[in-house]
């Protein structure tokens, strides 16, 4: 019930971006979704790479 009433008195700033009128909360949400997708793609690409070469205790490089 509280959330319902808070939304009625809340002042949402609206912006005009390419004919769309998103609120500040919608812009923040979209930014978080895009940055999360970018991080996910970056980590998934890194996961497919070969691990760096390691050296064994006797000095021989493997990998």
CORFEN-V14588 format. One record per backbone hydrogen bond with DSSP energy under -0.5 kcal/mol. NH is the residue of the N-H (numbers start at 0). CO is the residue of the C=O. If there is no record, write none. Layout:
# CORFEN-V14588
nh = {NH:NH}
co = {CO:CO}
This chain:
# CORFEN-V14588
nh = {4:5:6:7:8:9:11:12:14:16:16:17:19:23:26:27:28:29:30:31:32:33:34:35:36:37:38:39:40:41:42:43:44:45:46:47:48:53:55:58:61}
co = {0:1:2:3:4:5:9:10:21:14:19:15:16:12:22:23:24:25:26:27:28:29:30:31:32:33:34:35:36:37:38:39:40:41:42:43:45:61:59:55:53}
